[in-house]
Amino acid sequence: MTVQMETPQMPFSLERPTSPSEAAQFCTALCQTMEQLLSLIESETQLVRSGKLKEAGTLQPDKSRLIHEYTRGMMCAKEHAVALGNLSPSAAQALKRQHAEFQPVLRINLAVLSTAREVANNIVSSVAKAVGAQQKSTTYGPGGMSPQAPRAASGIAVNQSL
């Protein structure tokens, strides 16, 4: 008995194009995937900038799917670059141009997410320090000794999956 793994349906064929129409369809479909991913990333960036992290988190399933399609498509485009360029040069150039425009937007999104993560970590660290400072004793310890150094705060958790 064999178990078949269900693979998500790609909006384009990963096979080497053999005709100008196949090459153009591949490039068009991959460009559409990039446009959808770009729109989603811009939405996520705006939500994170405005502090709506929970809403931004709801975009993750679609973002993961589109990133998978984009990555597989770009690997396929790289593998079949000569065929795409020969069969449909204008579509291949449009794909290259859109890919070049996509990179800066992706860098901005990553910077915004990194900043949000850093701010969240700083807030949690500040709270942990404040809670730890409240636990510091201001009196003498047993036997007239000075109190021990404050312990690190307990009960603080950080979710770094943002």
KACOR-V395536 format. One record per residue. N is the residue number from 0. RES is the residue in one small letter. SS is DSSP state (2 for helix, 1 for strand, 0 for the rest). Layout:
# KACOR-V395536
N/RES/SS
N/RES/SS
This chain:
# KACOR-V395536
0/m/0
1/t/0
2/v/0
3/q/0
4/m/0
5/e/0
6/t/0
7/p/0
8/q/0
9/m/0
10/p/0
11/f/0
12/s/0
13/l/0
14/e/0
15/r/0
16/p/0
17/t/0
18/s/0
19/p/2
20/s/2
21/e/2
22/a/2
23/a/2
24/q/2
25/f/2
26/c/2
27/t/2
28/a/2
29/l/2
30/c/2
31/q/2
32/t/2
33/m/2
34/e/2
35/q/2
36/l/2
37/l/2
38/s/2
39/l/2
40/i/2
41/e/2
42/s/2
43/e/2
44/t/2
45/q/2
46/l/2
47/v/2
48/r/2
49/s/0
50/g/0
51/k/0
52/l/2
53/k/2
54/e/2
55/a/2
56/g/2
57/t/0
58/l/0
59/q/2
60/p/2
61/d/2
62/k/2
63/s/2
64/r/2
65/l/2
66/i/2
67/h/2
68/e/2
69/y/2
70/t/2
71/r/2
72/g/2
73/m/2
74/m/2
75/c/2
76/a/2
77/k/2
78/e/2
79/h/0
80/a/2
81/v/2
82/a/2
83/l/2
84/g/2
85/n/2
86/l/2
87/s/0
88/p/2
89/s/2
90/a/2
91/a/2
92/q/2
93/a/2
94/l/2
95/k/2
96/r/2
97/q/2
98/h/2
99/a/2
100/e/2
101/f/2
102/q/2
103/p/2
104/v/2
105/l/2
106/r/2
107/i/2
108/n/2
109/l/2
110/a/2
111/v/2
112/l/2
113/s/2
114/t/2
115/a/2
116/r/2
117/e/2
118/v/2
119/a/2
120/n/2
121/n/2
122/i/2
123/v/2
124/s/2
125/s/2
126/v/2
127/a/2
128/k/2
129/a/2
130/v/2
131/g/2
132/a/2
133/q/2
134/q/0
135/k/0
136/s/0
137/t/0
138/t/0
139/y/0
140/g/0
141/p/2
142/g/2
143/g/2
144/m/0
145/s/0
146/p/0
147/q/0
148/a/0
149/p/0
150/r/0
151/a/0
152/a/0
153/s/0
154/g/0
155/i/0
156/a/0
157/v/0
158/n/0
159/q/0
160/s/0
161/l/0
